[in-house]
Amino acid sequence: MSSRDAQLLARQAGVDLVEIAANANPPVVKIIDWGKFQYQKMKEEAKNRKKAREKQSELKQMKIGLKISDNDLNIKVRKIKGFLEDGDHVKIMIVFRGREMAHKEVGQDLLNKVLDLLSENAIVEGKPQWSGRNLSVGIRKK
């Protein structure tokens, strides 16, 4: 359709003639309401920004004490697996209280047990590190 005909149709309908693809040959235009077009464009950009924020992974922490029972440990492992499925990174912390610092090997064994339970879902990021009374290691989804 010629540009003159398109302009005439747009005037008759009481709306605007909006150029959609300027680089095309011939240029692509639409007969639409300019205000409505801008509103839809703004909504789409906001939706895209929201999706971009949702996809960023977070760092989740899971603290585990030395005297944890097997059932409680299994619940925490299940929760960690859920975090990993969501795409989050997880920092596992073995917390030492009081005189438990005298038995650091028990904490190492507990951490190894947790990592063995998660071995099919997770990759360990670096070596376990001591920070004060905590032994921690980071993991992420395979």
C-alpha positions as CSV (number, residue, x, y, z in Angstrom):
1,M,0.0,0.0,0.0
2,S,1.3,3.4,-0.8
3,S,2.2,5.8,2.1
4,R,-0.5,8.3,1.0
5,D,-3.2,5.6,1.2
6,A,-2.0,4.4,4.6
7,Q,-2.0,8.0,5.9
8,L,-5.5,8.5,4.6
9,L,-6.8,5.3,6.3
10,A,-5.1,6.3,9.6
11,R,-6.8,9.7,9.5
12,Q,-10.2,8.2,8.8
13,A,-9.8,5.8,11.7
14,G,-8.6,8.5,14.1
15,V,-5.4,6.7,15.0
16,D,-1.7,7.1,14.1
17,L,0.5,5.6,11.4
18,V,3.5,4.1,13.4
19,E,6.7,2.9,11.7
20,I,7.6,-0.5,13.0
21,A,10.7,-1.6,10.9
22,A,12.5,1.3,9.3
23,N,15.3,-0.8,7.9
24,A,13.0,-3.0,5.8
25,N,12.4,-2.3,2.1
26,P,9.7,-0.9,1.9
27,P,9.4,0.3,5.5
28,V,6.9,-1.5,7.7
29,V,4.2,0.6,9.4
30,K,1.1,-0.1,11.4
31,I,-2.1,1.8,11.9
32,I,-2.5,1.9,15.7
33,D,-3.1,4.2,18.6
34,W,0.3,5.7,19.6
35,G,-0.5,6.0,23.3
36,K,-1.6,2.4,23.4
37,F,1.5,1.3,21.5
38,Q,3.8,3.1,24.0
39,Y,1.9,1.6,27.0
40,Q,2.3,-2.0,25.6
41,K,6.0,-1.4,24.9
42,M,6.6,-0.1,28.4
43,K,4.8,-3.1,29.9
44,E,6.8,-5.6,27.9
45,E,10.1,-3.9,28.9
46,A,9.1,-4.1,32.6
47,K,8.2,-7.8,32.2
48,N,11.6,-8.5,30.6
49,R,13.4,-6.6,33.4
50,K,11.5,-8.7,36.0
51,K,12.5,-11.9,34.3
52,A,16.1,-10.9,34.2
53,R,16.1,-10.2,37.9
54,E,14.5,-13.6,38.6
55,K,17.1,-15.5,36.8
56,Q,20.0,-14.2,38.9
57,S,21.1,-16.9,41.3
58,E,21.3,-16.2,45.0
59,L,23.7,-17.5,47.6
60,K,21.8,-19.6,50.2
61,Q,23.4,-20.7,53.5
62,M,22.7,-23.9,55.4
63,K,24.0,-24.1,58.9
64,I,24.5,-27.6,60.4
65,G,25.5,-28.3,64.0
66,L,27.7,-31.2,65.0
67,K,25.0,-33.0,67.1
68,I,22.4,-33.1,64.3
69,S,20.4,-36.3,64.0
70,D,20.2,-38.3,60.7
71,N,16.6,-37.4,60.1
72,D,17.3,-33.7,60.5
73,L,20.3,-34.0,58.3
74,N,18.2,-35.6,55.6
75,I,15.7,-32.8,55.8
76,K,18.5,-30.2,55.4
77,V,20.0,-32.1,52.4
78,R,16.5,-32.2,50.8
79,K,16.3,-28.4,51.3
80,I,19.7,-27.9,49.8
81,K,18.7,-30.0,46.7
82,G,15.7,-27.7,46.3
83,F,18.0,-24.6,46.4
84,L,20.2,-26.2,43.8
85,E,17.3,-27.1,41.5
86,D,16.3,-23.4,41.6
87,G,19.7,-22.5,40.3
88,D,21.0,-21.0,43.6
89,H,24.5,-21.5,45.0
90,V,24.6,-22.9,48.5
91,K,27.1,-22.3,51.2
92,I,27.2,-25.2,53.7
93,M,28.4,-24.2,57.2
94,I,29.3,-26.7,59.9
95,V,28.9,-24.8,63.2
96,F,31.1,-25.6,66.2
97,R,29.9,-24.6,69.6
98,G,31.8,-24.6,72.9
99,R,34.2,-27.4,73.3
100,E,33.4,-29.0,70.0
101,M,36.4,-27.1,68.5
102,A,38.6,-29.8,70.1
103,H,37.1,-32.3,67.6
104,K,37.5,-30.7,64.2
105,E,37.7,-34.1,62.6
106,V,34.1,-34.8,63.5
107,G,33.1,-31.7,61.6
108,Q,35.1,-32.8,58.6
109,D,33.4,-36.2,58.7
110,L,30.0,-34.5,58.8
111,L,30.8,-32.2,55.9
112,N,32.0,-35.2,53.9
113,K,28.8,-37.1,54.7
114,V,26.7,-34.1,53.5
115,L,28.8,-33.8,50.3
116,D,28.4,-37.5,49.6
117,L,24.6,-37.2,49.9
118,L,24.7,-34.3,47.4
119,S,27.3,-35.7,45.1
120,E,24.8,-36.5,42.3
121,N,23.3,-33.0,42.3
122,A,26.2,-30.7,43.2
123,I,29.7,-29.6,42.4
124,V,32.0,-28.4,45.2
125,E,33.4,-25.0,44.6
126,G,36.9,-24.9,46.2
127,K,38.1,-26.6,49.4
128,P,36.4,-26.4,52.8
129,Q,37.6,-23.3,54.7
130,W,37.7,-22.4,58.4
131,S,36.3,-19.0,59.4
132,G,36.2,-18.6,63.2
133,R,34.1,-21.5,64.6
134,N,32.7,-22.5,61.3
135,L,33.8,-24.9,58.5
136,S,32.3,-23.9,55.2
137,V,32.2,-24.9,51.6
138,G,30.3,-23.6,48.5
139,I,28.4,-25.8,46.1
140,R,26.5,-25.3,42.9
141,K,24.3,-27.3,40.6
142,K,25.9,-29.9,38.3
